[in-house]
Amino acid sequence: MRGEPVALTPREFSLLATLAGQPGRVFTRAQLLERVWGAEYYDEHVVDVHVANLRHKLGDEAGQALVQTVRGVGYRFSPPATSRAANV
């Protein structure tokens, strides 16, 4: 999928933008729920479902590498090392 457009829902885009906006920062499910869904939702499971959908759309392997699970805490965005090195 590298270089190809990926169709995301507005929520998926907002989730990705939130994570990618601060690469390496770990967001708890509650923080993501508040930032992406606001007071509209109370079930943190919705975050897990959207992360899974986002990873699938990014390509399961690439998605797992980009959107990482931090066990017992939440999720973080980890940009690929090659893109960081190419921009230096």
C-alpha distances in whole Angstrom, upper triangle without the diagonal:
4,6,5,8,8,11,13,17,20,20,17,16,20,19,16,18,21,19,18,21,23,21,22,25,25,26,28,27,30,29,25,27,30,27,25,27,31,34,32,31,33,31,29,27,25,23,22,21,19,17,17,15,13,12,11,9,7,7,10,11,9,10,14,14,13,15,18,21,25,27,30,29,25,22,21,18,17,15,14,17,16,15,18,20,19,20,23
4,6,8,10,13,15,19,21,21,18,17,20,19,16,18,21,19,17,20,21,19,21,24,25,25,28,28,31,29,26,28,30,27,25,28,31,35,34,33,34,33,30,29,27,25,24,23,21,19,19,17,15,14,14,12,9,9,13,12,9,11,14,13,12,15,18,22,25,27,30,29,26,22,20,17,16,13,12,14,12,11,15,17,15,16,20
4,7,9,13,15,19,20,22,18,17,20,20,17,18,21,20,17,20,22,20,22,25,26,27,29,29,32,30,27,29,31,28,26,29,32,35,34,33,36,34,32,31,28,26,26,25,22,21,21,19,16,16,16,13,11,12,16,15,13,14,17,16,15,18,21,24,27,30,33,31,28,24,22,18,18,15,14,16,14,12,16,17,15,16,20
4,6,10,13,16,18,20,17,15,19,19,16,18,21,20,18,21,23,22,24,26,27,27,30,29,31,30,26,28,30,27,25,27,30,34,32,32,34,33,31,29,27,25,25,23,21,20,20,17,15,15,14,11,10,11,15,16,13,14,18,17,16,18,21,25,28,30,33,31,28,24,23,19,19,17,16,19,17,16,19,21,19,20,23
4,7,9,13,15,17,14,12,16,17,14,15,19,19,17,19,22,21,24,25,26,26,28,27,29,28,24,26,27,25,22,24,27,31,29,29,31,30,28,27,24,23,23,21,18,18,18,16,13,14,14,10,10,12,15,17,14,14,18,18,16,18,21,24,27,30,32,30,27,23,22,19,19,17,17,21,19,17,20,23,20,21,24
4,6,10,12,14,11,10,14,14,12,14,17,17,15,18,21,20,22,24,24,23,25,24,26,25,21,23,25,22,19,21,25,28,26,26,28,27,25,24,21,19,19,18,15,15,15,12,10,11,11,7,7,10,13,15,13,12,16,16,14,15,19,21,25,27,29,27,24,21,20,17,18,17,17,21,20,18,21,24,22,22,26
4,7,10,12,9,9,13,14,12,14,17,17,17,19,22,22,24,25,25,24,25,23,25,24,21,21,23,21,18,19,23,26,24,24,26,25,24,22,19,18,19,17,14,14,15,11,10,12,11,8,9,12,15,17,15,14,18,19,17,17,20,22,26,28,30,28,24,21,21,19,20,19,20,24,24,21,24,27,25,25,29
4,6,8,6,6,9,10,9,11,14,15,15,17,20,20,22,22,22,20,22,20,22,21,17,18,20,17,14,16,19,22,20,20,23,21,20,19,16,15,16,14,11,12,13,9,8,11,11,8,9,13,15,17,15,13,16,18,15,15,18,20,23,25,27,25,21,18,18,17,19,18,20,24,24,22,24,27,26,26,29
4,5,5,6,9,10,11,12,14,15,16,18,20,21,23,23,22,20,21,19,20,20,16,16,18,16,12,13,16,19,17,17,20,19,18,18,14,14,15,13,10,12,13,10,9,13,13,10,13,16,17,20,18,16,19,20,18,17,20,21,24,26,27,25,21,19,19,18,21,21,23,27,27,25,27,30,29,28,32
4,6,5,6,9,10,10,12,14,15,16,19,20,23,22,22,19,20,18,19,18,14,14,15,13,10,11,14,17,15,16,19,19,18,18,14,14,16,15,11,13,15,13,11,15,16,13,15,18,20,22,20,17,20,22,19,17,20,22,24,26,27,24,21,19,19,18,21,21,24,27,28,25,26,30,29,28,31
4,5,5,6,9,10,10,12,14,15,17,19,21,19,19,16,17,14,15,15,11,11,12,11,7,8,11,14,12,13,15,15,14,14,11,10,13,11,8,10,13,11,10,13,15,13,15,18,19,21,19,16,18,20,17,15,18,19,21,23,23,21,17,16,17,16,19,20,23,26,27,25,26,30,30,28,31
4,5,5,6,8,10,11,12,14,16,17,19,18,17,15,16,14,16,15,11,12,14,12,9,11,14,17,16,15,18,17,15,14,11,10,11,10,6,8,10,8,6,10,11,10,11,14,15,17,16,12,15,17,14,12,15,16,19,21,22,20,16,14,14,13,17,17,20,23,24,22,23,27,27,26,29
4,5,5,6,8,10,10,12,15,15,18,18,18,16,18,16,18,16,13,14,15,12,9,12,15,18,17,17,20,19,18,18,15,13,15,14,10,11,13,11,9,12,13,11,11,15,17,19,16,13,16,17,14,13,16,18,20,23,24,22,18,15,15,13,16,16,19,22,23,20,21,25,25,23,26
4,5,5,6,9,10,10,13,14,17,16,16,14,15,14,15,13,10,11,12,9,6,9,12,15,15,15,18,18,16,17,14,12,14,14,11,11,14,13,11,14,16,14,14,18,19,21,19,16,18,19,15,13,16,18,20,22,23,20,16,14,14,13,16,17,20,23,24,22,22,26,26,24,27
4,5,5,6,9,10,12,13,15,13,13,11,12,11,13,11,7,9,11,8,6,9,12,15,15,14,16,16,13,14,11,9,11,12,8,8,11,11,9,11,14,13,13,16,17,18,16,13,15,16,13,10,13,14,16,18,19,16,13,11,11,10,14,15,18,21,23,21,21,25,25,24,27
4,5,5,6,8,10,11,13,13,13,12,14,13,16,14,10,13,14,11,10,13,16,19,19,18,20,19,16,17,14,11,13,13,10,9,12,11,8,10,13,12,11,14,15,16,13,11,13,13,10,8,12,14,16,19,20,17,14,11,10,8,11,12,15,18,19,17,18,22,22,21,23
4,6,5,6,9,10,13,13,14,12,15,15,16,14,11,13,14,11,10,13,15,19,19,19,21,21,18,19,17,14,16,17,13,12,16,15,12,14,16,15,14,17,18,19,16,14,16,16,12,11,14,16,18,21,22,19,16,13,11,10,13,12,16,19,20,17,18,21,21,20,22
4,6,5,7,9,12,10,11,9,12,12,13,10,8,11,11,8,8,11,13,17,17,17,19,19,16,17,16,12,15,16,13,12,16,16,13,15,18,17,16,19,20,21,18,15,16,16,13,11,14,15,16,19,20,16,13,11,10,9,12,13,17,20,22,19,19,23,23,21,24
4,5,6,6,8,8,8,8,11,11,13,11,9,12,13,10,10,14,16,19,20,19,20,19,16,17,16,12,14,15,13,11,14,15,12,13,16,16,14,17,17,18,15,12,13,13,10,8,10,12,13,16,17,14,11,8,6,5,9,10,14,17,19,17,16,20,21,20,22
4,5,5,8,9,11,11,14,15,17,14,12,16,16,13,13,17,19,22,23,22,23,23,20,21,19,15,17,18,15,13,16,16,13,13,17,16,13,17,17,17,14,12,14,13,9,9,11,14,15,19,20,17,14,11,8,5,8,8,12,14,16,13,13,17,18,16,18
4,6,10,9,12,11,15,16,17,14,12,16,16,12,13,17,18,21,22,22,24,24,21,22,20,17,19,20,17,16,19,19,16,17,20,19,17,20,21,21,18,16,17,16,13,12,15,17,17,21,22,18,16,13,10,9,11,11,14,16,18,15,15,18,19,17,19
4,6,6,9,10,13,15,16,13,12,16,16,13,14,18,19,22,24,23,24,24,21,22,21,17,19,21,18,16,20,20,17,18,21,21,19,21,22,21,18,17,17,16,13,12,13,15,15,19,20,16,14,11,8,8,9,10,14,16,18,16,14,18,19,17,18
4,6,8,10,14,16,18,15,14,18,18,16,17,20,21,25,26,25,25,25,21,22,22,18,19,21,18,16,18,20,16,16,20,19,17,19,19,18,15,14,14,12,10,10,11,13,13,17,19,16,14,11,7,5,6,7,11,12,15,13,11,15,17,15,16
4,6,9,13,15,17,15,14,18,19,17,18,21,23,25,27,25,25,24,21,22,22,18,18,21,19,16,19,20,18,17,20,21,18,20,20,18,16,15,14,12,10,10,9,11,11,14,16,13,12,9,6,6,6,8,11,12,16,15,13,16,18,17,18
4,6,10,13,14,12,12,16,16,14,16,19,20,22,24,23,23,22,19,20,20,16,17,20,18,16,19,21,18,18,22,22,20,22,21,21,19,17,16,15,12,11,11,12,10,14,15,11,10,8,6,7,9,12,15,16,19,18,16,20,22,20,21
4,7,10,12,10,10,13,14,14,15,18,18,21,22,20,20,19,15,17,17,14,14,18,16,14,17,19,17,17,20,21,20,21,20,20,18,16,15,14,13,10,9,9,7,10,11,8,6,5,5,8,10,13,16,18,21,20,19,22,24,23,24
4,6,8,6,6,10,11,10,12,14,15,17,18,17,16,16,12,14,15,11,12,16,14,12,16,18,16,16,20,21,20,22,21,21,19,17,16,16,14,11,11,10,9,11,11,7,6,5,6,9,12,15,19,21,24,22,21,25,27,25,27
4,5,5,6,9,10,11,12,14,14,16,17,15,14,13,10,12,13,10,11,14,14,12,16,18,17,17,21,22,21,23,22,22,21,18,17,18,16,13,12,10,9,10,9,6,4,7,9,12,15,19,22,24,27,26,25,28,30,29,30
4,5,5,6,9,10,10,11,12,13,14,12,11,9,6,8,9,6,8,11,11,10,13,15,15,16,19,20,20,22,20,22,21,18,17,18,17,13,13,11,11,11,10,8,5,7,11,14,17,20,23,25,28,27,27,30,32,31,32
4,5,5,6,9,10,10,10,11,12,10,9,9,6,10,11,9,11,14,14,14,17,18,18,19,22,23,23,25,24,25,25,21,20,22,20,16,16,14,14,14,12,10,9,11,13,16,20,23,26,28,31,30,29,33,34,33,34
4,5,5,6,8,10,9,11,13,12,12,12,10,13,13,10,13,15,14,14,17,19,18,19,22,23,22,25,24,25,24,20,20,21,19,15,16,14,14,15,14,11,9,10,12,14,18,20,24,26,29,27,26,30,31,30,31
4,5,5,6,8,9,11,12,11,11,11,9,11,10,7,10,12,11,10,14,15,14,16,19,19,19,22,21,22,21,17,17,19,16,13,14,13,14,15,15,12,9,9,10,12,16,18,22,24,27,25,25,29,30,28,30
4,6,5,5,6,8,9,7,8,8,7,9,8,7,10,12,11,12,15,16,15,17,20,20,21,23,22,24,23,20,20,21,19,16,17,15,16,17,16,13,11,12,14,16,20,22,25,28,30,29,28,32,33,32,34
4,6,6,4,6,9,8,9,11,10,13,12,10,14,16,14,15,18,19,18,20,23,23,23,26,26,27,26,22,23,24,21,18,19,18,18,20,18,15,13,14,16,17,21,23,27,29,32,30,29,33,34,32,34
4,6,6,9,11,11,12,14,12,15,13,11,15,16,14,14,18,18,17,19,22,21,21,24,24,26,24,21,21,22,19,17,18,18,18,20,19,16,14,13,14,15,19,21,24,27,29,27,26,30,31,29,31
4,6,9,10,10,12,13,11,13,11,9,13,13,11,12,15,15,14,17,19,18,19,22,22,24,22,19,20,21,18,16,18,17,19,21,20,17,14,13,14,15,19,20,24,27,29,26,26,30,31,29,31
4,7,6,6,9,10,10,12,9,9,13,13,11,13,16,16,15,19,20,20,21,24,24,26,25,21,22,24,21,18,20,19,21,22,21,18,16,16,17,18,22,24,27,30,32,30,30,34,34,33,35
4,5,7,9,12,12,14,12,12,16,16,15,17,20,20,19,22,24,24,24,27,27,29,28,24,25,27,24,21,22,21,22,23,22,19,17,18,19,20,24,26,29,32,34,32,32,36,36,34,36
4,6,7,11,12,15,13,14,17,18,17,19,22,22,22,25,26,26,27,30,30,32,31,27,28,29,27,24,25,24,24,25,23,21,19,20,22,23,27,29,33,35,38,35,35,39,40,38,40
4,7,10,11,14,11,13,16,16,15,18,20,20,20,23,25,24,26,29,28,31,30,26,27,29,27,24,25,24,25,25,24,22,20,20,23,24,28,30,33,36,38,36,36,40,40,38,41
4,6,8,10,8,10,13,13,13,16,18,18,19,21,23,23,25,27,26,29,28,24,25,27,25,22,23,21,22,22,21,19,17,18,21,23,26,28,31,35,37,35,35,39,39,38,40
4,6,9,9,10,13,14,14,16,18,19,20,22,24,25,26,28,27,29,29,25,25,27,26,22,22,20,21,21,18,17,16,18,21,23,27,29,32,35,38,36,36,40,41,39,41
4,5,6,8,10,11,12,14,16,17,18,20,21,23,24,26,24,27,27,23,23,25,24,20,20,18,19,18,16,16,14,16,19,22,25,28,31,34,36,35,35,38,40,39,41
4,5,6,7,9,10,11,13,15,16,17,19,21,22,23,22,24,24,20,19,22,21,17,17,14,15,15,13,12,10,12,16,18,22,24,27,30,33,31,32,35,36,35,37
4,5,5,6,9,10,11,13,14,16,17,19,20,21,19,22,22,18,18,21,20,16,16,14,15,15,14,13,11,13,16,19,22,24,27,30,32,31,32,35,36,36,38
4,5,5,6,9,10,11,12,14,15,17,18,20,19,21,21,18,18,21,19,16,16,15,17,17,16,15,13,13,16,18,21,24,26,29,31,30,31,34,35,34,37
4,5,5,6,9,10,10,12,14,15,16,18,17,19,19,15,15,17,16,12,13,12,14,14,14,13,9,10,13,14,18,20,23,26,28,27,27,31,32,31,33
4,6,5,6,9,10,11,12,14,15,16,14,17,17,13,13,16,15,11,12,10,12,12,13,12,9,9,13,14,17,20,22,25,27,26,27,30,31,31,33
4,6,5,6,9,10,11,13,14,15,14,17,17,14,14,17,16,13,14,13,16,16,16,16,13,13,15,16,19,21,23,27,28,27,29,32,32,32,35
4,5,5,6,8,10,10,12,14,13,16,16,12,13,16,14,11,13,13,16,17,18,16,13,12,14,14,17,19,21,25,26,25,26,29,30,29,32
4,5,5,6,9,10,10,12,11,13,13,9,9,12,11,8,9,9,13,14,15,14,11,9,11,11,14,16,18,21,23,22,23,26,27,27,29
4,5,5,6,9,10,11,9,12,12,9,9,12,12,9,11,11,14,15,17,16,13,11,13,14,16,17,19,22,24,23,25,28,28,29,31
4,5,5,6,9,10,9,13,13,9,11,14,13,11,13,14,17,19,20,19,16,14,15,15,17,18,20,23,24,23,25,28,28,29,31
4,5,5,6,9,9,12,10,7,9,12,10,9,12,13,16,18,20,19,15,12,13,12,14,15,16,20,21,20,22,25,25,25,28
4,5,5,6,5,8,7,4,6,9,8,7,9,11,15,17,19,18,15,12,12,11,13,13,14,18,19,18,20,23,23,24,27
4,5,5,5,8,9,6,9,12,11,11,13,14,18,19,22,21,18,15,16,15,16,17,17,21,21,21,23,26,26,26,29
4,5,7,10,9,8,11,13,12,12,15,17,20,22,24,23,20,17,17,15,17,16,17,21,21,20,22,25,24,25,28
4,6,8,6,5,9,10,9,10,13,15,19,21,24,22,19,16,15,13,13,13,13,17,17,16,19,21,21,21,25
4,6,5,5,8,10,10,11,14,16,19,21,24,23,20,17,17,15,15,14,14,17,17,17,20,22,22,23,26
4,6,5,6,9,10,10,12,13,17,18,21,21,18,16,16,15,15,15,15,18,19,19,21,23,23,25,27
4,5,5,6,9,10,11,13,17,18,21,21,19,16,15,14,13,13,12,15,16,17,19,21,21,23,25
4,5,5,6,8,10,13,16,19,22,21,18,15,14,12,11,10,9,12,13,13,16,18,18,19,22
4,5,5,6,8,11,14,17,19,18,15,12,12,10,10,10,11,14,15,15,17,20,20,21,24
4,6,5,6,8,12,13,17,16,13,11,11,10,10,11,11,14,16,16,18,20,21,22,24
4,6,6,9,12,15,18,17,15,11,10,8,7,8,8,11,13,13,14,17,18,19,21
4,6,10,12,15,18,17,14,10,8,5,5,6,7,10,12,12,13,16,17,17,20
4,7,10,13,15,13,10,7,6,5,6,9,11,14,16,15,16,19,20,20,23
4,6,9,12,11,9,6,5,6,7,10,12,14,17,17,17,20,22,22,24
4,6,9,8,6,5,7,9,10,14,15,18,21,21,21,23,25,26,27
4,6,5,5,5,7,10,11,15,17,19,22,22,21,24,27,27,27
4,5,7,8,11,14,15,19,20,22,25,26,25,28,30,30,31
4,6,10,12,16,18,21,23,25,28,28,28,30,33,33,34
4,7,10,13,15,19,22,23,27,26,25,28,31,30,31
4,7,11,13,17,19,21,25,24,23,27,29,28,29
4,7,10,13,16,18,21,20,20,23,25,25,26
4,6,10,13,15,18,17,16,20,22,21,22
4,6,10,12,15,14,13,17,18,18,19
4,6,9,12,11,11,14,15,15,17
4,6,9,7,7,11,12,12,14
4,5,6,7,9,10,11,13
4,6,5,6,9,10,11
4,5,5,6,9,10
4,5,5,6,9
4,5,5,7
4,5,5
4,6
4
